[in-house]
């Protein structure tokens, strides 16, 4: 599954088509999640478009790192830990 979606599909479909598919489905989900987090007061109101692209890029690159790793479980754990740290940087500070 990883090989087909992350490695083979881009070479068959081409970079532009893969970007179009990613934007239509995955990037829209990231934007929606950010919008909902802002509406819920979980993260500060920020420009959605650049943040969504940055988060989407991090997820894509993290996925590639895991797909190519010798120890995929360990790589996935490291990627998820760092992705969580990245996303927590957007949180609204809790008042004491």
DSSP file (Angstrom, degrees, kcal/mol; ACC not computed):
  #  RESIDUE AA STRUCTURE BP1 BP2  ACC     N-H-->O    O-->H-N    N-H-->O    O-->H-N    TCO  KAPPA ALPHA  PHI   PSI    X-CA   Y-CA   Z-CA
    1    1 A X     >        0   0    0      0, 0.0     4,-2.7     0, 0.0     5,-0.3   0.000 360.0 360.0 360.0 -48.2    0.0    0.0    0.0
    2    2 A X  H  >> +     0   0    0      1,-0.2     4,-3.0     2,-0.2     5,-0.7   0.934 360.0  50.1 -61.6 -44.9    2.8    2.5    1.0
    3    3 A X  I  >>S+     0   0    0      3,-0.2     5,-3.2     1,-0.2     4,-1.5   0.921 113.8  45.3 -61.0 -43.5    4.8    1.7   -2.1
    4    4 A X  I  4>S+     0   0    0      3,-0.2     5,-2.7     4,-0.2    -2,-0.2   0.951 121.7  35.2 -65.6 -49.8    1.8    2.1   -4.4
    5    5 A X  I  <5S+     0   0    0     -4,-2.7    -2,-0.2     3,-0.2     5,-0.2   0.860 130.0  29.1 -77.5 -35.1    0.5    5.4   -2.9
    6    6 A X  I  <5S+     0   0    0     -4,-3.0    -3,-0.2    -5,-0.3    -2,-0.2   0.770 134.0  18.5 -98.4 -27.8    3.8    7.0   -1.9
    7    7 A X  I  X<S+     0   0    0     -4,-1.5     4,-0.7    -5,-0.7    -3,-0.2   0.826 126.5  35.9-112.1 -48.5    6.3    5.8   -4.4
    8    8 A X  I  ><S+     0   0    0     -5,-3.2     4,-1.9    -6,-0.2     3,-0.4   0.924 109.2  58.6 -78.3 -45.0    4.7    4.3   -7.5
    9    9 A X  H  >XS+     0   0    0     -5,-2.7     4,-3.4    -6,-0.3     5,-0.5   0.894 102.7  52.7 -56.6 -45.2    1.7    6.6   -8.0
   10   10 A X  H  >5S+     0   0    0      1,-0.2     4,-1.9     2,-0.2    -1,-0.2   0.887 110.8  47.7 -60.5 -35.5    3.7    9.8   -8.3
   11   11 A X  H  <5S+     0   0    0     -4,-0.7    -1,-0.2    -3,-0.4    -2,-0.2   0.844 118.7  40.5 -73.3 -30.9    5.8    8.3  -11.1
   12   12 A X  H  <5S+     0   0    0     -4,-1.9    -2,-0.2     1,-0.1    -3,-0.2   0.928 125.8  32.8 -79.6 -48.3    2.8    7.0  -12.9
   13   13 A X  H  <5S-     0   0    0     -4,-3.4     4,-0.4    -5,-0.2    -3,-0.2   0.777 108.0-124.3 -82.3 -27.6    0.5   10.0  -12.5
   14   14 A X     X< -     0   0    0     -4,-1.9     4,-2.2    -5,-0.5     5,-0.2   0.009  25.3 -81.9  94.2 154.2    3.1   12.8  -12.5
   15   15 A X  H  > S+     0   0    0      1,-0.2     4,-2.4     2,-0.2     5,-0.2   0.899 124.6  50.3 -60.2 -46.8    3.8   15.5   -9.9
   16   16 A X  H  > S+     0   0    0      1,-0.2     4,-2.3     2,-0.2    -1,-0.2   0.909 111.8  47.5 -63.1 -42.8    1.1   17.9  -11.0
   17   17 A X  H  > S+     0   0    0     -4,-0.4     4,-2.4     2,-0.2    -1,-0.2   0.901 111.8  50.5 -66.0 -40.4   -1.7   15.3  -10.9
   18   18 A X  H  X S+     0   0    0     -4,-2.2     4,-2.8     2,-0.2    -2,-0.2   0.899 110.5  50.0 -63.6 -40.1   -0.5   14.1   -7.5
   19   19 A X  H  X S+     0   0    0     -4,-2.4     4,-2.8     2,-0.2     5,-0.2   0.905 110.1  51.1 -63.1 -41.5   -0.6   17.7   -6.2
   20   20 A X  H  X S+     0   0    0     -4,-2.3     4,-2.4     2,-0.2    -2,-0.2   0.931 112.9  44.5 -62.2 -45.8   -4.1   18.1   -7.6
   21   21 A X  H  X S+     0   0    0     -4,-2.4     4,-2.1     2,-0.2     5,-0.5   0.932 114.6  49.3 -64.2 -46.5   -5.3   15.0   -5.9
   22   22 A X  H  <>S+     0   0    0     -4,-2.8     5,-2.9     1,-0.2     4,-0.5   0.895 113.3  46.6 -60.3 -41.8   -3.6   15.9   -2.6
   23   23 A X  I  <>S+     0   0    0     -4,-2.8     5,-0.8     3,-0.2    -1,-0.2   0.910 111.4  51.2 -67.4 -42.4   -5.0   19.4   -2.7
   24   24 A X  I  <5S+     0   0    0     -4,-2.4    -2,-0.2    -5,-0.2    -1,-0.2   0.886 129.8  12.4 -64.4 -39.4   -8.5   18.2   -3.5
   25   25 A X  I  X5S+     0   0    0     -4,-2.1     4,-1.4    -5,-0.2    -3,-0.2   0.883 132.2  31.5-106.1 -63.4   -8.7   15.7   -0.7
   26   26 A X  I  >5S+     0   0    0     -5,-0.5     4,-2.1    -4,-0.5    -3,-0.2   0.935 118.6  48.7 -70.5 -48.6   -5.9   15.8    1.9
   27   27 A X  I  ><S+     0   0    0     -5,-2.9     4,-2.6     1,-0.2    -1,-0.2   0.882 109.4  54.6 -61.9 -37.4   -5.2   19.5    2.0
   28   28 A X  H  ><S+     0   0    0     -5,-0.8     4,-2.4    -6,-0.4    -1,-0.2   0.879 107.1  51.2 -63.8 -36.9   -8.9   20.3    2.3
   29   29 A X  H  X S+     0   0    0     -4,-1.4     4,-2.5     2,-0.2    -2,-0.2   0.900 109.4  49.9 -65.2 -41.0   -9.1   18.1    5.3
   30   30 A X  H  X S+     0   0    0     -4,-2.1     4,-2.4     2,-0.2    -2,-0.2   0.937 111.6  48.6 -62.8 -46.1   -6.2   19.9    6.9
   31   31 A X  H  X S+     0   0    0     -4,-2.6     4,-2.7     1,-0.2    -2,-0.2   0.929 111.6  49.6 -58.7 -46.2   -7.8   23.2    6.2
   32   32 A X  H  X S+     0   0    0     -4,-2.4     4,-2.5     1,-0.2    -1,-0.2   0.913 110.5  50.3 -60.8 -44.1  -11.1   22.1    7.7
   33   33 A X  H  X S+     0   0    0     -4,-2.5     4,-2.2     1,-0.2    -1,-0.2   0.903 111.7  47.7 -61.4 -42.2   -9.4   20.8   10.8
   34   34 A X  H  X S+     0   0    0     -4,-2.4     4,-2.4     2,-0.2    -2,-0.2   0.913 110.9  51.3 -65.4 -42.7   -7.5   24.0   11.3
   35   35 A X  H  X S+     0   0    0     -4,-2.7     4,-2.6     1,-0.2    -2,-0.2   0.917 111.8  47.2 -59.9 -43.5  -10.7   26.0   10.8
   36   36 A X  H  X S+     0   0    0     -4,-2.5     4,-1.9     2,-0.2    -1,-0.2   0.883 110.7  51.5 -66.6 -38.7  -12.5   23.9   13.4
   37   37 A X  H  <>S+     0   0    0     -4,-2.2     5,-2.4     2,-0.2     6,-1.2   0.880 111.9  47.3 -66.6 -37.3   -9.6   24.2   15.9
   38   38 A X  H ><5S+     0   0    0     -4,-2.4     3,-1.4     4,-0.2    -2,-0.2   0.936 111.5  50.4 -66.3 -46.4   -9.7   28.0   15.5
   39   39 A X  H 3<5S+     0   0    0     -4,-2.6    -2,-0.2     1,-0.3    -1,-0.2   0.841 110.8  50.1 -61.1 -33.3  -13.5   28.1   15.9
   40   40 A X  T 3<5S-     0   0    0     -4,-1.9    -1,-0.3    -5,-0.2    -2,-0.2   0.495 114.8-117.4 -83.5  -3.8  -13.2   26.0   19.1
   41   41 A X  T < 5S+     0   0    0     -3,-1.4    -3,-0.2    -4,-0.3    51,-0.2   0.658  81.1 122.1  77.2  15.5  -10.5   28.3   20.5
   42   42 A X  S   <S+     0   0    0     -5,-2.4    50,-2.2    -6,-0.2     2,-0.3   0.826  77.1  25.1 -79.9 -33.0   -7.9   25.5   20.5
   43   43 A X  B    S-A   91   0A   0     -6,-1.2    -2,-0.2    48,-0.3    48,-0.2  -0.943  94.5 -97.3-128.6 155.5   -5.5   27.4   18.3
   44   44 A X        -     0   0    0     46,-1.3     2,-0.4    -2,-0.3    -6,-0.1  -0.302  49.1 -91.9 -67.4 151.1   -5.1   31.1   17.7
   45   45 A X        +     0   0    0     -7,-0.1     2,-0.3    -6,-0.0    -1,-0.1  -0.513  65.2 155.4 -65.6 119.8   -6.7   32.7   14.7
   46   46 A X        -     0   0    0     -2,-0.4     2,-0.4    -3,-0.1    -8,-0.1  -0.907  54.6 -73.4-141.5 164.3   -4.1   32.6   12.0
   47   47 A X     >  -     0   0    0     -2,-0.3     4,-1.2     1,-0.2     5,-0.2  -0.516  43.0-156.1 -65.8 119.5   -4.1   32.6    8.2
   48   48 A X  H  > S+     0   0    0     -2,-0.4     4,-3.2     1,-0.2     5,-0.3   0.900  78.7  63.7 -65.9 -45.2   -5.3   29.1    7.3
   49   49 A X  H  > S+     0   0    0      1,-0.2     4,-2.0     2,-0.2     5,-0.2   0.907 106.9  38.3 -55.2 -54.8   -3.7   28.7    3.8
   50   50 A X  H  > S+     0   0    0      1,-0.2     4,-2.1     2,-0.2    -1,-0.2   0.901 118.2  49.4 -67.4 -36.7    0.0   28.9    4.6
   51   51 A X  H  X S+     0   0    0     -4,-1.2     4,-2.8     2,-0.2     5,-0.3   0.927 109.9  51.7 -65.7 -43.0   -0.4   26.8    7.8
   52   52 A X  H  X S+     0   0    0     -4,-3.2     4,-2.8     1,-0.2     5,-0.2   0.912 110.7  48.1 -59.7 -43.1   -2.4   24.2    6.0
   53   53 A X  H  X S+     0   0    0     -4,-2.0     4,-2.4    -5,-0.3    -1,-0.2   0.897 112.4  49.0 -65.4 -39.5    0.3   23.9    3.3
   54   54 A X  H  X S+     0   0    0     -4,-2.1     4,-2.1     2,-0.2    -2,-0.2   0.925 114.5  44.1 -66.1 -44.4    3.0   23.6    5.9
   55   55 A X  H  X S+     0   0    0     -4,-2.8     4,-2.5     2,-0.2    -2,-0.2   0.930 113.7  50.8 -65.5 -44.8    1.2   21.0    8.0
   56   56 A X  H  X S+     0   0    0     -4,-2.8     4,-2.6    -5,-0.3    -2,-0.2   0.912 110.5  49.7 -58.9 -43.6    0.3   19.0    4.8
   57   57 A X  H  X S+     0   0    0     -4,-2.4     4,-2.7     1,-0.2     5,-0.2   0.897 109.8  50.8 -62.2 -41.0    3.9   19.1    3.7
   58   58 A X  H  X S+     0   0    0     -4,-2.1     4,-2.5     2,-0.2    -2,-0.2   0.911 111.5  47.7 -63.5 -42.2    5.1   17.9    7.1
   59   59 A X  H  X S+     0   0    0     -4,-2.5     4,-2.4     2,-0.2    -2,-0.2   0.919 112.8  48.9 -65.2 -43.6    2.6   15.0    6.9
   60   60 A X  H  X S+     0   0    0     -4,-2.6     4,-2.0     2,-0.2    -2,-0.2   0.937 114.7  43.7 -62.4 -47.3    3.7   14.1    3.4
   61   61 A X  H  X S+     0   0    0     -4,-2.7     4,-2.2     1,-0.2    -1,-0.2   0.884 112.7  52.6 -67.4 -37.7    7.4   14.1    4.1
   62   62 A X  H  X S+     0   0    0     -4,-2.5     4,-2.2    -5,-0.2    -1,-0.2   0.901 108.1  52.0 -61.9 -40.4    6.8   12.3    7.4
   63   63 A X  H  X S+     0   0    0     -4,-2.4     4,-2.6     1,-0.2    -2,-0.2   0.904 109.2  49.5 -62.2 -42.0    4.9    9.6    5.5
   64   64 A X  H  X S+     0   0    0     -4,-2.0     4,-1.8     2,-0.2    -1,-0.2   0.892 108.6  53.4 -64.5 -39.2    7.8    9.2    3.0
   65   65 A X  H  X S+     0   0    0     -4,-2.2     4,-0.7     1,-0.2    -2,-0.2   0.927 112.1  44.5 -61.0 -44.9   10.3    8.9    5.8
   66   66 A X  H >< S+     0   0    0     -4,-2.2     3,-0.9     1,-0.2    -2,-0.2   0.925 110.8  53.9 -65.1 -45.3    8.2    6.1    7.4
   67   67 A X  H 3< S+     0   0    0     -4,-2.6    -1,-0.2     1,-0.3    -2,-0.2   0.828 114.6  41.0 -60.2 -32.8    7.7    4.4    4.0
   68   68 A X  H 3< S+     0   0    0     -4,-1.8    -1,-0.3    -5,-0.2    -2,-0.2   0.514  92.3 110.0 -94.4  -5.4   11.4    4.3    3.3
   69   69 A X    <<  -     0   0    0     -3,-0.9     3,-0.3    -4,-0.7     4,-0.0  -0.382  65.1-140.7 -74.7 147.3   12.6    3.4    6.8
   70   70 A X  S    S+     0   0    0      1,-0.3     2,-0.8    -2,-0.1    -1,-0.1   0.902 105.0  39.4 -67.9 -42.6   14.0    0.0    7.7
   71   71 A X  S  > S+     0   0    0      1,-0.2     4,-2.3     2,-0.1    -1,-0.3  -0.818  73.9 177.3-109.5  89.4   12.1    0.0   11.0
   72   72 A X  H  > S+     0   0    0     -2,-0.8     4,-2.7    -3,-0.3     5,-0.2   0.841  76.1  55.3 -66.3 -35.4    8.8    1.5   10.0
   73   73 A X  H  > S+     0   0    0      2,-0.2     4,-2.1     1,-0.2    -1,-0.2   0.938 111.4  44.1 -62.9 -45.8    7.2    1.2   13.4
   74   74 A X  H  > S+     0   0    0      2,-0.2     4,-2.2     1,-0.2    -2,-0.2   0.907 114.7  49.6 -65.5 -41.7   10.0    3.2   15.1
   75   75 A X  H  X S+     0   0    0     -4,-2.3     4,-2.7     1,-0.2    -2,-0.2   0.909 109.8  51.1 -64.1 -41.7   10.0    5.8   12.3
   76   76 A X  H  X S+     0   0    0     -4,-2.7     4,-2.8     1,-0.2     5,-0.2   0.906 109.4  50.8 -62.3 -41.4    6.3    6.2   12.6
   77   77 A X  H  X S+     0   0    0     -4,-2.1     4,-2.1     2,-0.2    -1,-0.2   0.924 112.4  46.0 -62.0 -44.7    6.6    6.7   16.3
   78   78 A X  H  X S+     0   0    0     -4,-2.2     4,-2.2     2,-0.2    -2,-0.2   0.919 113.8  48.5 -64.6 -43.8    9.3    9.4   15.9
   79   79 A X  H  X S+     0   0    0     -4,-2.7     4,-2.7     1,-0.2     5,-0.2   0.930 112.0  48.3 -63.5 -45.8    7.4   11.2   13.1
   80   80 A X  H  X S+     0   0    0     -4,-2.8     4,-2.2     1,-0.2    -1,-0.2   0.876 110.2  52.5 -64.2 -37.1    4.1   11.2   15.1
   81   81 A X  H  X S+     0   0    0     -4,-2.1     4,-1.8    -5,-0.2    -1,-0.2   0.939 114.1  42.0 -61.7 -47.2    5.9   12.6   18.2
   82   82 A X  H  X S+     0   0    0     -4,-2.2     4,-2.3     2,-0.2    -2,-0.2   0.849 112.1  54.0 -71.8 -33.9    7.5   15.4   16.2
   83   83 A X  H  X S+     0   0    0     -4,-2.7     4,-2.7     2,-0.2     5,-0.2   0.907 108.0  51.3 -64.5 -40.7    4.3   16.1   14.3
   84   84 A X  H  X S+     0   0    0     -4,-2.2     4,-2.4     2,-0.2    -2,-0.2   0.910 109.5  50.0 -61.0 -43.0    2.5   16.4   17.7
   85   85 A X  H  X S+     0   0    0     -4,-1.8     4,-0.9     2,-0.2    -2,-0.2   0.913 111.2  49.6 -61.0 -43.3    5.1   18.9   18.8
   86   86 A X  H >< S+     0   0    0     -4,-2.3     3,-0.8     1,-0.2     4,-0.3   0.941 112.8  45.5 -61.2 -48.9    4.7   20.9   15.6
   87   87 A X  H >< S+     0   0    0     -4,-2.7     3,-1.6     1,-0.2     4,-0.3   0.855 105.9  60.2 -66.6 -34.8    0.9   21.1   15.9
   88   88 A X  H >< S+     0   0    0     -4,-2.4     3,-1.2     1,-0.3    -1,-0.2   0.745  90.5  71.3 -64.5 -22.2    1.1   21.9   19.7
   89   89 A X  T << S+     0   0    0     -4,-0.9    -1,-0.3    -3,-0.8    -2,-0.2   0.740  95.0  54.2 -65.1 -21.6    3.0   25.1   18.7
   90   90 A X  T <  S+     0   0    0     -3,-1.6   -46,-1.3    -4,-0.3    -1,-0.2   0.570  85.0 115.4 -87.6  -9.7   -0.2   26.5   17.2
   91   91 A X  B <  S-A   43   0A   0     -3,-1.2     2,-0.4    -4,-0.3   -48,-0.3  -0.219  74.0-112.3 -63.5 148.3   -2.2   26.0   20.5
   92   92 A X        -     0   0    0    -50,-2.2    -1,-0.1   -51,-0.2    -2,-0.1  -0.679  42.4-106.9 -75.4 129.7   -3.6   28.9   22.4
   93   93 A X        -     0   0    0     -2,-0.4     2,-0.3     1,-0.1    -1,-0.1  -0.342  33.0-121.3 -60.7 137.0   -1.7   29.2   25.7
   94   94 A X        -     0   0    0      1,-0.1     2,-0.2     2,-0.0    -1,-0.1  -0.633  24.5-121.0 -80.4 134.8   -3.8   28.1   28.6
   95   95 A X              0   0    0     -2,-0.3    -1,-0.1     1,-0.1     0, 0.0  -0.538 360.0 360.0 -76.5 140.3   -4.3   30.7   31.3
   96   96 A X              0   0    0     -2,-0.2    -1,-0.1     0, 0.0    -2,-0.0   0.441 360.0 360.0 -89.6 360.0   -3.1   29.7   34.8
